[in-house]
Amino acid sequence: MLIPIPEGVDSRNAALAETFAAALHAIHCTSGAKGSVLVMGGGPIGLCAVRILKILGYGPIVLFEPIKAKRDIALLYGADHVFNPLEKDTDAQAATIAPGGFQKIFECSGIKSNIDRAINLSMDNGEICIVSMIFSPLTISAPFFMNLKEIRLTTSISNSHQENIQCLQWMAEGKIDARPMISDIEPLERLPAVYKDRIDTGLAIKALFVIGEEF
């Protein structure tokens, strides 16, 4: 299962190829139709999804994310519009970008209420993919809206060997650069403290731990 790293891909990018592959897999779990898309949540996979959606020719691409630093990376990665979902009238503003609703919505935040929100923001015959891991019971408040709109609800998990290879190739071609997402670079012995202070608190975007020499 070893995957060769292409020439020109540095260790920091290679370490995050799998994160991009998970986003690519989520996109592959939807149909091939391209158009307006909303990404809910600007964590690493949500940001990777923004970048890959841009590469694949989707648009307009909209991101919902409350943290400004993550919204800024999304703009760097090709998002057309970014919004703080906690602000008033965010949904109404987003709806003006995709009249009639978004063709595809990727839920990457893990916030259960976003499923209802996605249903409201979806177009007729739209698609919603739950990418985040939700470990407690989920209730859809008005499932008949899914019937009325004939929404396709799907999910994704992990990625494939080929999707990792594709993302590494895009890195080699300069289409993907993971480094803007790296907020913390630490030696391995710092893992417990970094997890407590940076990862568990949500302050880190992506933390890398150095083991040996970088390339």
Secondary structure, 3 states (H helix, E strand, C coil): CCCCCCCCCCHHHHHCHHHHHHHHHHHHCCCCCCCCEEEECCCHHHHHHHHHHHHHCCCCEEEECCCHHHHHHHHHCCCCEEECCCCCCHHHHHHHHCCCCEEEEEECCCCCHHHHHHHHHEEEEEEEEECCCCCCCCCCCCCHHHHHHCCEEEECCCCCHHHHHHHHHHHHCCCCCCHHHEEEEEEHHHHHHHHHHHHCCCCCCEEEEECCCCC
